[in-house]
């Protein structure tokens, strides 16, 4: 699935940024022919990825859960390493498949009470992989995450695929938390305007660099600078010039550079802006 050789290390950024959405538990396991077990949060290979990112100027990450197990993993890593904050949630594709959605939501709620779990995510709606029959449970799960985020005072990290209108409709209906992040932003400039009008952060992944992604670049140009974040969504979607390699947090460097060039921003000032935005969305890493 990925090239066997590692991606070349990027030149360090002039000011650090944060990878606002990554899955370190999958970086060295997902997609291998014989997938090894998920490493422990304190495993040497996990620390090595964090060190590699820090050397590239990606000094902080948000480790994101997609189910109960990976949310516990994220919380444990955040508790063990000051460079990490965690997000805990049930992925929308999983919600209709759970035998006991309420029990799983209760575990996510308990994790959300932890101080270094900074967000509920990734939750949301995905109409690409879930048919009409499963959408009601997806929406029920999303609304529960919205409620937990508001009750716990945490950010809400949204996975939105082919569901822009319903994502906004549910947030408008239930009332959005104070801080909302559209992860791996997938909309166009018009959707970016609607998100900006609501004060939502828009996090751009490596696919903003792809040749067929002009709509994402238009959205990035439309988004107010103070609402833009960068992420890897590692191990997926490594940016050009390392597309095809296994993505990991250090490679958010390339996405930050690309956006600075495309938006005609001074790189240092742009990185400072991204850092401030990520702290505004998730809090600081102290």
ZIVENTA-V716209 format. One record per backbone hydrogen bond with DSSP energy under -1.0 kcal/mol. CO is the residue of the C=O (numbers start at 0). NH is the residue of the N-H. Records with the same first field share a line. If there is no record, write none. Layout:
CO->NH ; NH
This chain:
16->58
18->61
20->231 ; 232
21->63
22->25
25->28 ; 29
28->31
39->42
42->46
43->47
44->48
45->49
46->50
47->51
48->52
49->53
50->54
51->55
52->57
53->56
55->12
56->16
59->18
60->84
61->21
62->86
65->90
66->70
67->71
68->72
69->73
70->74
71->75
72->76
73->77
74->78
75->79
76->80
80->83
82->60
84->62
85->117 ; 118
86->64
90->93 ; 94
93->96
99->103
100->104
101->105
102->106
103->107
104->108
105->109
106->110
107->111
110->113
113->116
115->85
117->154
118->87
119->156
122->158
124->160
130->133
133->137
134->138
135->139
136->140
137->141
138->142
139->143
140->144
141->145
142->146
143->147
144->148
145->149
146->150
147->151
148->153
154->119
155->180
156->122
157->182
158->124
160->126
162->166
163->167
164->168
165->169
166->170
167->171
168->172
169->173
170->174
178->155
179->200
180->157 ; 182
181->202
187->191
188->192
189->193
190->194
191->195
192->196
194->199
195->198
200->181
201->228
202->184
203->230
204->207
205->208
206->209
209->212
212->216
213->217
214->218
215->219
216->220
217->221
218->222
223->226
224->227
226->201
228->203
229->19
232->235
233->22
234->246
238->241
241->244
243->2
247->250
248->251
249->252
251->255
252->256
253->257
254->258
255->259
256->260
257->261
258->262
259->264
265->269
266->270
267->271
268->272
269->273
270->274
271->275
272->276
273->277
274->278
275->279
276->280
277->281
278->282
